[in-house]
Amino acid sequence: MNHHAPLSAPPRRTRRIVLLVLVTLGVAGAAFVVRRPLMMSAPTCLAGRWHGCLDTFNGVVLVTLVALPPAGLVAWLLARRRRAAGVASAWRSSLAEVGMVHGTVPFVWLTMMPGAAAGAVPGRLSLVPLRDLATMGPLGITGNLLVFAALGFFAPMRWAALASLPRILALGAGCSVLVETAQYVLRLDRVSSVDDVLVNAAGAVLAALASRRWWRTTAEEPADRPLPAPVPAS
């Protein structure tokens, strides 16, 4: 009955190898493309200077990449502590928590960077839907899609209550409204646009769709509840 089982292993292993090679090539290609801008900001960041490092796009990207190993270590420590306590889904919960923070904070930081006339000009609003999409351009739209993508990807994996596309849409839209409101109130020389909210929320939903197979459902055991102790045999 299982004479086809050995034949399925090599294709599965081949697919994994091909996927690993593609991911490696993608990361290497991205590193090659951004190597020059990142190296330009590296001396300033290494010197611990605020100006030229954390107030620039290149500096934030460099710090985010450098923080990847510590973020992985934190996820490992959290998972190890949970596994020692007998918590179910220890790795998934730990990776989701670290991924949400590490993948969201840098993008929110970039959106909150003040412009050249910050504090000198009043806040600006754009409340007409779809009017600003044409001026965003492909790069702007891509950036807005990524702002809360990590939140949409990992949040339903961590909390079963968020394992729903409408709830992720509401979460992304709510977080985006908070960011746009902060930009307006703090007078950061940025336009608080309803299109930013729409695109940010859409990015969260698209990322949630990508992680749907790993969502925690309400039928599963909560991730922070210890595993039940085995019942001794009578």
C-alpha positions as CSV (number, residue, x, y, z in Angstrom):
1,M,0.0,0.0,0.0
2,N,2.9,2.4,0.6
3,H,4.9,1.6,-2.5
4,H,4.5,5.2,-3.7
5,A,5.8,6.7,-0.4
6,P,9.5,6.4,-1.2
7,L,9.0,8.1,-4.5
8,S,7.5,11.2,-3.0
9,A,10.5,11.9,-0.7
10,P,13.0,12.9,-3.4
11,P,10.7,15.4,-5.1
12,R,9.8,17.0,-1.7
13,R,13.5,17.2,-0.8
14,T,14.3,18.7,-4.2
15,R,11.6,21.3,-3.8
16,R,13.0,22.3,-0.5
17,I,16.5,22.6,-1.9
18,V,15.3,24.7,-4.8
19,L,13.4,26.9,-2.4
20,L,16.4,27.3,-0.2
21,V,18.6,28.2,-3.2
22,L,16.0,30.7,-4.5
23,V,15.8,32.4,-1.1
24,T,19.6,32.5,-0.8
25,L,19.9,34.0,-4.2
26,G,17.2,36.6,-3.4
27,V,18.9,37.6,-0.2
28,A,22.3,37.8,-1.9
29,G,20.8,39.8,-4.8
30,A,19.1,42.2,-2.4
31,A,22.4,42.6,-0.4
32,F,24.3,43.3,-3.7
33,V,21.8,46.0,-4.7
34,V,21.8,47.9,-1.4
35,R,25.4,47.3,-0.4
36,R,26.6,50.7,-1.5
37,P,23.9,52.8,0.3
38,L,24.2,50.7,3.4
39,M,28.0,51.0,3.5
40,M,27.7,54.8,3.2
41,S,25.7,54.9,6.4
42,A,27.7,52.2,8.2
43,P,30.5,54.5,9.6
44,T,28.0,56.9,11.0
45,C,25.9,54.2,12.7
46,L,29.1,52.5,14.1
47,A,30.1,55.8,15.6
48,G,26.8,56.0,17.4
49,R,25.7,59.3,15.7
50,W,22.0,60.0,15.5
51,H,22.2,62.3,12.5
52,G,23.1,60.3,9.4
53,C,22.1,57.0,10.9
54,L,18.7,56.6,12.5
55,D,17.3,59.6,10.8
56,T,18.0,58.2,7.3
57,F,16.5,55.4,5.3
58,N,19.8,53.7,4.7
59,G,20.7,53.9,8.4
60,V,17.4,52.4,9.5
61,V,17.7,49.5,7.0
62,L,21.3,48.8,8.1
63,V,20.3,48.8,11.8
64,T,17.4,46.5,10.9
65,L,19.7,44.0,9.2
66,V,22.3,44.1,11.9
67,A,19.5,43.4,14.5
68,L,18.4,40.2,12.7
69,P,20.8,37.9,14.7
70,P,19.8,39.3,18.1
71,A,16.2,39.0,17.1
72,G,16.7,35.4,16.2
73,L,18.4,34.8,19.6
74,V,15.5,36.4,21.4
75,A,13.1,34.1,19.6
76,W,15.2,31.1,20.4
77,L,15.3,32.1,24.1
78,L,11.6,32.6,24.3
79,A,10.9,29.3,22.6
80,R,13.3,27.5,24.9
81,R,11.7,29.0,28.0
82,R,8.2,28.1,26.7
83,R,9.2,24.5,25.8
84,A,10.7,24.1,29.3
85,A,7.3,25.1,30.7
86,G,5.5,22.7,28.5
87,V,3.8,25.4,26.5
88,A,2.2,24.3,23.2
89,S,3.3,26.0,19.9
90,A,6.4,27.5,21.7
91,W,8.3,28.1,18.5
92,R,5.4,29.5,16.5
93,S,4.4,31.9,19.3
94,S,8.0,33.1,19.8
95,L,8.8,33.6,16.2
96,A,5.5,35.5,15.7
97,E,6.1,37.9,18.6
98,V,9.7,38.7,17.5
99,G,8.7,38.9,13.9
100,M,5.9,41.4,14.5
101,V,8.2,43.7,16.4
102,H,11.3,43.4,14.2
103,G,9.3,43.7,11.0
104,T,7.0,46.5,12.0
105,V,9.0,49.0,14.2
106,P,11.5,49.9,11.4
107,F,8.7,50.8,8.9
108,V,6.8,52.8,11.5
109,W,10.0,54.6,12.4
110,L,10.5,55.5,8.7
111,T,7.0,56.8,8.4
112,M,7.5,59.0,11.5
113,M,10.7,60.6,10.2
114,P,10.2,64.4,10.1
115,G,10.5,66.2,6.8
116,A,12.7,69.3,6.2
117,A,10.0,71.7,7.4
118,A,8.8,69.7,10.4
119,G,7.4,72.0,13.1
120,A,7.3,75.0,10.8
121,V,4.3,74.0,8.6
122,P,0.9,72.8,9.8
123,G,-0.3,69.3,9.4
124,R,-1.8,68.4,6.0
125,L,-4.7,66.1,5.3
126,S,-5.8,64.3,2.2
127,L,-9.2,62.7,2.8
128,V,-10.3,61.9,-0.8
129,P,-9.8,58.2,-1.4
130,L,-7.6,57.1,-4.3
131,R,-6.5,60.6,-5.1
132,D,-2.9,60.1,-3.9
133,L,-2.3,56.7,-5.4
134,A,-1.1,58.2,-8.7
135,T,1.5,60.4,-6.9
136,M,2.8,57.6,-4.7
137,G,4.4,55.7,-7.6
138,P,5.4,52.0,-7.5
139,L,8.1,52.6,-4.8
140,G,5.7,54.5,-2.5
141,I,2.9,51.9,-2.9
142,T,5.3,49.0,-2.2
143,G,6.6,50.8,0.9
144,N,3.1,51.4,2.2
145,L,2.2,47.8,1.6
146,L,5.1,46.7,3.8
147,V,4.5,49.0,6.8
148,F,2.2,46.6,8.6
149,A,2.9,43.5,6.5
150,A,4.8,41.8,9.3
151,L,1.9,42.5,11.7
152,G,-0.6,41.0,9.3
153,F,1.7,38.0,8.7
154,F,2.4,37.1,12.3
155,A,-0.5,38.4,14.4
156,P,-3.0,35.6,13.4
157,M,-0.2,33.0,14.0
158,R,0.1,34.3,17.5
159,W,-3.5,35.0,18.5
160,A,-6.4,32.9,17.4
161,A,-8.8,35.9,17.9
162,L,-7.1,37.6,15.0
163,A,-7.2,34.6,12.6
164,S,-9.7,36.4,10.3
165,L,-9.1,38.6,7.3
166,P,-11.7,41.2,8.3
167,R,-10.0,41.5,11.7
168,I,-6.5,41.8,10.2
169,L,-7.9,44.5,7.9
170,A,-9.3,46.3,10.9
171,L,-6.1,45.9,12.8
172,G,-4.0,47.3,9.9
173,A,-6.4,50.2,9.3
174,G,-6.5,51.0,13.0
175,C,-2.7,51.1,13.4
176,S,-2.4,53.1,10.2
177,V,-4.9,55.7,11.4
178,L,-2.9,56.1,14.6
179,V,0.3,56.7,12.6
180,E,-1.3,59.2,10.3
181,T,-2.9,61.0,13.2
182,A,0.5,61.2,14.9
183,Q,2.1,62.6,11.8
184,Y,-0.6,65.3,11.7
185,V,-0.5,66.2,15.4
186,L,3.3,66.3,15.6
187,R,3.5,68.4,12.4
188,L,6.2,66.2,10.8
189,D,5.9,67.8,7.4
190,R,4.0,64.8,6.0
191,V,0.7,64.4,4.4
192,S,-1.8,62.3,6.4
193,S,-3.6,60.5,3.6
194,V,-6.6,58.2,3.6
195,D,-4.8,56.4,0.8
196,D,-2.0,55.5,3.1
197,V,-4.4,53.9,5.5
198,L,-6.0,51.9,2.6
199,V,-2.7,50.7,1.2
200,N,-1.3,49.9,4.7
201,A,-4.4,47.8,5.5
202,A,-4.2,46.1,2.2
203,G,-0.6,45.1,2.8
204,A,-1.5,43.6,6.2
205,V,-4.3,41.5,4.6
206,L,-2.0,40.3,1.8
207,A,0.6,39.3,4.3
208,A,-2.0,37.5,6.3
209,L,-3.1,35.5,3.3
210,A,0.5,34.4,2.8
211,S,0.6,33.0,6.4
212,R,-2.8,31.5,6.4
213,R,-1.7,27.9,6.5
214,W,0.0,28.6,9.9
215,W,-2.8,30.4,11.5
216,R,-4.0,29.3,15.0
217,T,-7.6,28.5,14.9
218,T,-10.0,28.7,17.8
219,A,-10.2,24.9,17.8
220,E,-6.5,24.7,18.7
221,E,-5.1,24.8,22.2
222,P,-4.1,28.4,23.3
223,A,-0.3,28.8,22.7
224,D,0.3,30.1,26.3
225,R,-1.4,27.2,28.0
226,P,0.9,24.4,29.3
227,L,0.5,21.0,27.8
228,P,-1.7,18.7,29.8
229,A,0.2,16.2,32.0
230,P,-0.1,12.6,30.9
231,V,-2.6,10.6,32.7
232,P,-1.0,7.7,34.6
233,A,-2.1,4.3,33.5
234,S,-4.5,2.6,35.9
